[in-house]
Every structure is written in structure tokens, then in C-alpha cells.
Amino acid sequence: MPKVSIIMSTYNDAEFLPEAMQSVLGQSFNDFEFLIVDDNSSDTTKNILADYQVKDPRIIFWSNPVNQGLTKNLNAALAKARGEFMARLDSDDAWLDKNKLKKQLDFLDKNPNYCLVGCWAEVCGPKNKKLYDLKYPAGDGEIREQLLVRNCFVHSGILARTNAVKEAGVYGAGRQYIEDYALWLELGKRYKFGNIPEIMVSYRVNDLGITRTKNKEQIKAVLSLIKEYRNAYPNYALALLKWSLQYALSFVGLTGRVNVLKKIFKKEI
């Protein structure tokens, strides 16, 4: 039984997929299975996955006959996961630190009342040009203070206890565009969180990604989500103001890291 199950869903990311996979296979901690769902890609993704699988038996991949979408793919992979812990990596992101898994496993082993640990990330554009860093609060108390105001974890940077994720209901089918954020909020009702304050992940801003193409829908879903969890976490009023302002700005294309919002909240958004 592998210690960790690493889960990836990919769709037409052949340009970035090898870098993402190499960042996993080069980890110093190697007791893992690598579960990859190809969501009926039309590029060379299947060939890339097949070539890697021949070289490394830890890689298990399958291709959907029709496109299923991210949430269904993640849950399908989780259903097959055998590891005590689960990690996530998007196929256009990469792990920068070869000791990422080891450091996060050490943290969760030493803190049994924590169910999830994340890390910091650098954000880059399609041509690997670094844009800025994403730095999140490290301690459980600080994370809870901010969790309604902003998502305090980069999805490709988390390590979580598999059973805790399954008990929380995995990735909710009705949580399109916010499946990870919704899962964190549900997990936090039962367990503690942490972040290792080190940049371990390269997170790619993709012009075809959900954050860019479905921005209004995503922010609208977040507004509904924070209302649902308003009694579980502090600072709902501040979160409502922030997300409502971002929703308004989305209609004129000014969402994301907007300077006026930085000045208002004096923190990364």
C-alpha cells in the first residue's frame, strides 16, 4: 500500500504535462502512487502518459471516453486512492521543491489533529515568466481568520489525510468552479489546517483556465459558499464585501490582483 496517492486530472495539457510529471517523479519521498485521469484529450496527452507509465509502475492512468469535467475526475481518482494521504497537482503546474512531500508528511505525522497542510507558490504566465508569489498564513488560527476572505491554499500544493477528505464528502458534485475551496471549508469544521511557509509550487495562470474564462461564475459561486459557512468561520462581513467588490469588478474585467483591493485589505487576495 503506498503512503501517498497523488491525483491529477488532465485535459489537452501536453505542453506542460511532462514538467508536471517530472516534478512528482523527482520527489525525494517516493512511496506513492500517481493516479492520472485523462479527460478525453485531443492532443498527445495519451501518448505522453503511456510513455511515462512504461518507465514507472507507480503511474496509473486511464482515459475517459467522453469529457467528464474536473470534479468527477478527482472523485474517480479518490475512489481508487489507496494511500493514507492524498496530494494534488494540476497538469499545468509543477512542484519546485523535491522535498515537498517529505516536509508535508513530516508535518502531518507530528500534528495528528491536522488534516491538511499546504505551502506557498509562485505564479507564472504561460511562458514560465514569474509574475508574483502567493504567500498564505501558516497557523490554523490565522488561516481560519482569513479563510472566508480568501482561499488560503493553492490546490496543487496541498497534502491531506485521505480518510478525512472522504469523510468530508470529497469534491462536491454541485461545487463547480470552487470544488477545492468548498472542500477546505468543510474539512475545517472537523480538523485543523497548516501551511509550510516555503515556496514549493509553480502555479500557472492559464488564459484558458476556469479562473479566467468563468470568472463571474466562479465568484458568484464563492459568494454562495461563504454565506453557507458564515457561522463556521469569522470575518463574514469582510469576506462578503471583498467578494462582492470582486464580482462587480468582474463585469469590467478588473478582477484578480487589483491594486485598489490590495490597499483596502492590505494583504494578498
Residue pairs with C-beta under 8 A, 6 or more apart in sequence:
1 82
1 83
1 84
2 31
2 32
2 33
2 58
2 82
2 83
3 29
3 31
3 32
3 83
3 84
3 85
3 105
4 29
4 31
4 32
4 33
4 83
4 84
4 85
4 86
4 87
4 101
4 105
4 159
5 32
5 33
5 35
5 77
5 78
5 80
5 81
5 82
5 83
5 85
5 86
5 87
5 162
6 24
6 32
6 33
6 34
6 35
6 86
6 87
6 88
6 89
7 35
7 74
7 77
7 78
7 81
7 86
7 87
7 88
7 89
8 20
8 34
8 35
8 36
8 37
8 77
8 88
8 89
8 90
8 91
9 36
9 37
9 39
9 70
9 73
9 74
9 77
9 90
9 91
10 17
10 36
10 37
10 38
10 39
10 41
10 45
10 49
10 91
11 38
11 39
11 40
11 41
11 45
11 67
11 91
12 41
12 42
12 43
12 45
13 20
13 41
13 43
13 45
13 91
13 92
14 41
14 43
14 44
14 45
14 48
15 92
16 91
16 92
16 93
16 94
16 204
17 45
17 48
17 49
17 91
17 92
18 48
19 94
20 89
20 90
20 91
20 92
20 93
20 94
21 34
21 48
21 52
21 59
22 94
23 89
23 94
23 95
23 96
24 32
24 34
24 89
24 95
25 34
25 52
25 56
25 58
26 98
27 95
27 98
27 99
27 100
27 101
27 102
28 98
28 99
28 101
28 102
29 99
29 101
29 102
29 105
30 58
32 58
32 83
32 87
32 101
33 58
33 60
33 81
33 82
33 83
34 56
34 58
34 59
34 60
35 60
35 61
35 77
35 80
35 81
36 49
36 59
36 60
36 61
36 62
36 77
36 91
37 61
37 62
37 63
37 64
37 68
37 73
37 74
37 76
37 77
38 45
38 46
38 49
38 61
38 62
38 63
38 64
39 64
39 67
39 68
39 69
39 70
39 73
40 63
40 64
40 65
40 66
40 67
40 68
41 63
46 63
49 59
49 61
50 61
52 59
53 59
53 60
53 61
60 80
64 73
68 76
69 176
70 179
71 171
71 172
71 173
71 175
71 176
71 179
72 173
74 88
74 170
74 171
74 179
75 170
75 171
75 173
78 86
78 162
78 165
78 166
78 170
78 171
81 162
83 162
84 161
84 162
84 163
85 105
85 108
85 159
85 160
85 161
85 162
86 159
86 160
86 161
86 162
86 165
87 101
87 104
87 158
87 159
87 160
88 155
88 156
88 158
88 180
89 95
89 156
90 155
90 156
90 204
92 204
92 206
92 209
93 156
93 201
93 202
93 203
93 204
94 201
94 202
95 156
95 200
95 201
95 202
96 122
96 199
96 200
96 201
96 202
97 103
97 119
97 198
97 199
97 200
100 119
100 157
100 200
100 201
101 159
103 196
103 198
103 200
104 117
104 119
104 159
104 196
105 159
107 114
107 117
107 194
107 196
108 114
108 117
108 159
108 161
111 192
111 194
113 191
113 192
114 140
114 191
114 192
114 193
114 194
115 160
115 161
115 164
115 165
115 187
115 190
115 191
115 192
115 193
116 153
116 158
116 159
116 160
116 161
116 164
116 184
116 187
116 191
116 193
116 194
117 158
117 159
117 160
117 193
117 194
117 195
117 196
118 136
118 152
118 153
118 154
118 157
118 158
118 159
118 193
118 194
118 195
118 196
119 154
119 157
119 195
119 196
119 197
119 198
119 199
119 200
119 201
120 133
120 134
120 135
120 136
120 154
120 157
120 195
120 196
120 197
120 198
120 199
120 200
120 201
121 133
121 134
121 154
121 156
121 157
121 199
121 200
121 201
121 202
121 203
122 130
122 132
122 133
122 134
122 199
122 201
122 202
122 203
123 130
123 131
123 132
123 133
123 134
123 203
123 204
123 205
124 130
124 131
124 202
124 203
124 204
124 205
125 131
125 204
125 205
126 204
126 205
126 206
126 207
131 205
132 257
133 199
134 154
134 203
134 268
135 197
135 268
136 143
136 152
136 153
136 154
136 195
136 268
137 143
137 145
137 146
137 152
137 195
138 194
138 195
138 196
138 197
139 194
140 192
140 193
140 194
143 152
143 188
143 193
143 194
143 195
144 188
144 193
144 233
144 234
145 234
145 235
146 152
146 235
146 267
147 184
147 185
147 188
147 233
148 226
148 229
148 230
148 233
148 234
148 235
148 236
148 238
148 239
149 235
149 238
149 239
149 242
149 265
150 242
150 267
150 268
150 269
151 180
151 181
151 184
152 184
152 193
152 195
153 180
153 184
153 193
153 195
154 201
154 203
155 180
156 201
156 203
157 200
157 201
157 203
160 187
161 191
164 187
164 190
164 191
165 183
165 187
167 190
168 183
168 186
168 187
168 190
169 183
169 186
170 183
171 179
171 180
171 182
171 183
172 179
172 182
172 183
175 182
175 183
175 221
175 225
176 217
176 221
177 210
177 214
177 217
177 218
177 221
178 218
178 221
178 222
178 225
181 222
181 225
182 225
184 193
185 225
185 229
185 232
185 233
187 193
188 232
188 233
189 232
205 211
205 212
206 212
210 218
211 218
215 250
215 255
216 247
216 250
216 251
219 243
219 246
219 247
219 250
219 255
220 247
222 243
223 240
223 243
223 244
223 247
226 236
226 239
226 240
226 243
227 236
227 240
230 236
238 265
242 261
242 264
242 265
242 269
245 261
245 264
246 255
246 258
246 261
246 269
249 255
249 258
257 268
257 269
258 269
261 269
262 268
262 269
